[in-house]
Every structure is written in C-alpha cells, then in structure tokens.
Amino acid sequence: MWIDDQILKNYDRALYSEIFVPRSTVVVLGSGNDEDLEVNSEACVAGEIPVLRRYGGGGTVVLYSGCVVVSVGCWVKDVYQNTHYFDVLNQSLIAALASSEAVFSRLSQAGISDVVCDGKKVAGTSMFRSRNYLLYQASLLVDLDGALVGRLLKHPTKEPDYRKGRSHADFLTSLNAVSGGGVTAEGIARGLTQEFELAAKKLLGDHLVAPVDAQFSALKARLDRAGSN
C-alpha cells in the first residue's frame, strides 16, 4: 500500500494538498528502503502496526497521533531542480508554522531535506518526480514518542552527516519541545491547512505551471501498478 495515492490520484490538478493527523500508528518506508534492514518487523507484527511505502525517497518514519503529515502534488516548470524545490517547499512549511507560532521561525533545513532545530530533526521530507509532476511529503513531529520510534525502527542504513550516529531518541525533537509546550497535532494541522498552500504558491511563484495532459498516462500507470500490488 502507498501512503500518498490520494495525492497522486489528483494529478490533473495544478496543485493539490492534504494535511492530516494519523489516526493510528503506521511505519512508512521510503521508495527504496528495504524493510528487513530498516524496520523491527517483529515489533510491528506484535503491535499489529502496518508497514506502508511512499513514492518519494528518504528514510523510514513512524507516523502516529503525535505527528502531522503534509502532502502536496503540483506541476512545476523544471523537470529537475529537486534541490531547489526541496528548499522552497521546506521554507513554505517553516513559514506556515511560524505564521501561527513565531518561535517556529527558528526551524531550518539540514542534510538533504530535513527540517531541524538546533541540530535535531523535527520533520523528514521526501519527493517523488515524474517529469513536471512533483509530489512532496513531510512528516512533522509535534509530540515525540521516542520509545515508540526506537521500538519499531532499526538504526537507519543511511543517515545525514549531521546525525553523527545518534540514536532516534537523541536525534529527534518535536514542535512541542521547540515551543516550550502547548501545541497539539490537531492545532498544527489546522494552522497548516490555512497557511501552507498559500506559502507554497507564493514561494514557488512562476515555477508552478498548468497540468501537462501528455504526462497523465505515466502517472495513471503508476497508480494502476500500485493498486495491483
């Protein structure tokens, strides 16, 4: 099962986003991750926790009710420029968060595309590209359950330099830790629903283009393949 099918199903829209708080715990692999290497499968089976996959790359994450997931699919003019689009969409995410809580302006980007505060990871992001179509997803930690993450995930086989071998508990932080407490996943999701698309459209600017009809068939074929797995 692919966690971002709902976004991809709306590929005929110039920009489509969904922001939600997970209702239950789930492990999500990046497109190239090996479950045997990244996940404590026995713990997932024991806890009846599903393991899904996303179209974008990046590392494996645990989603639960203390997280907020931000997904957006859009059409952009450059077929490449992934680094630029990561920068812009992460800036959009930070700007949207800071519009409701000024302290979140302290967030920045580290590694390839993590959102961090003081060297600790607050959000992981991923990107899928199909020519001019871009699908971006961020998983924000609002309340950190380090014990849960440590139980379900092994130490990643690949890590950014700034992690420096730290355990999940030592490497991760949360929006509540950054703000000093008082924020909730539901409140963050509501704020992002109001602000993220506006920020993304503003910062992407003329990079946004109309859907390219000639590229629809490749996206539909990907959905069809995913549905058959």
Long-range contacts (C-beta under 8 A, 24 or more apart in sequence): 1-50, 1-52, 1-53, 2-52, 2-53, 2-54, 2-55, 2-226, 3-28, 3-52, 3-53, 3-54, 3-69, 3-137, 4-54, 4-55, 4-56, 4-71, 4-128, 4-135, 4-137, 5-223, 5-226, 5-227, 6-71, 7-71, 7-72, 7-73, 7-135, 7-137, 8-55, 8-73, 8-135, 8-219, 8-222, 8-223, 9-223, 10-73, 11-73, 11-133, 11-211, 11-216, 11-219, 11-220, 12-211, 12-216, 13-73, 13-211, 14-74, 14-75, 14-208, 14-209, 14-210, 14-211, 15-72, 15-73, 15-74, 15-75, 15-197, 15-200, 15-201, 15-208, 16-72, 16-73, 16-74, 17-70, 17-71, 17-72, 17-73, 17-196, 17-197, 17-200, 18-69, 18-71, 19-68, 19-69, 19-70, 19-71, 19-189, 19-192, 19-193, 19-196, 20-68, 20-69, 20-189, 21-65, 21-67, 21-68, 21-69, 21-185, 21-186, 21-189, 22-63, 22-64, 22-65, 22-67, 22-69, 23-65, 24-64, 24-65, 25-49, 25-62, 25-63, 25-64, 25-65, 25-148, 25-152, 26-50, 26-51, 26-52, 26-62, 26-63, 26-64, 27-51, 27-52, 27-60, 27-61, 27-62, 27-63, 27-152, 27-153, 28-52, 28-53, 28-54, 28-60, 28-61, 28-62, 28-63, 28-139, 29-53, 29-54, 29-60, 30-54, 30-56, 30-57, 30-58, 30-59, 30-60, 30-126, 31-55, 31-56, 31-57, 31-128, 32-57, 33-59, 33-60, 34-157, 37-154, 37-157, 38-153, 38-154, 38-156, 38-157, 39-152, 39-153, 39-154, 40-151, 40-152, 40-153, 40-154, 43-151, 43-152, 44-152, 47-152, 49-152, 54-126, 54-128, 54-137, 55-128, 55-135, 55-222, 56-126, 56-127, 56-128, 56-135, 56-136, 56-137, 57-126, 57-127, 57-128, 58-112, 58-113, 58-124, 58-125, 58-126, 59-124, 59-156, 59-158, 59-159, 60-153, 60-156, 61-124, 61-139, 62-148, 62-149, 62-152, 62-153, 63-139, 64-145, 64-148, 65-185, 66-141, 66-142, 66-143, 66-144, 66-145, 66-174, 66-185, 67-139, 67-140, 67-141, 67-142, 67-185, 68-139, 68-140, 68-142, 68-185, 68-188, 68-189, 68-192, 69-137, 69-138, 69-139, 69-140, 70-137, 70-138, 70-139, 70-140, 70-192, 70-196, 71-135, 71-136, 71-137, 71-138, 72-135, 72-136, 72-137, 72-196, 72-197, 72-200, 73-133, 73-134, 73-135, 73-136, 74-133, 74-134, 74-136, 74-200, 74-204, 74-208, 75-132, 75-133, 75-134, 75-208, 75-209, 75-210, 75-211, 75-212, 76-132, 76-134, 76-204, 76-207, 76-208, 76-209, 77-132, 77-206, 77-207, 77-208, 77-209, 78-132, 78-207, 79-129, 79-131, 79-132, 82-127, 82-129, 85-127, 85-134, 85-136, 85-204, 85-207, 86-112, 86-113, 86-125, 86-127, 86-136, 88-200, 88-203, 88-204, 88-207, 89-125, 89-136, 89-138, 89-200, 89-203, 89-204, 90-115, 90-125, 90-138, 91-199, 91-203, 92-196, 92-199, 92-200, 92-202, 92-203, 92-204, 93-123, 93-125, 93-138, 93-140, 93-192, 93-196, 93-199, 95-195, 95-199, 95-203, 96-191, 96-192, 96-195, 96-196, 96-198, 96-199, 97-175, 97-188, 97-191, 97-192, 99-191, 99-195, 99-199, 100-191, 100-195, 101-175, 101-179, 101-183, 103-178, 103-179, 103-180, 104-175, 104-178, 104-179, 106-178, 107-178, 110-160, 110-162, 111-160, 111-161, 111-162, 111-163, 112-160, 114-160, 115-140, 116-162, 117-173, 117-178, 118-173, 119-162, 120-171, 120-172, 120-173, 121-163, 121-171, 121-172, 121-173, 122-172, 122-173, 122-174, 122-175, 122-178, 130-215, 130-218, 130-219, 130-222, 131-212, 131-215, 131-218, 132-209, 132-212, 132-215, 133-212, 133-215, 133-219, 140-175, 140-188, 141-172, 141-173, 141-174, 141-175, 142-174, 142-175, 142-176, 142-183, 142-184, 142-185, 142-188, 143-174, 143-176, 143-185, 144-172, 144-173, 144-174, 144-176, 144-177, 146-172
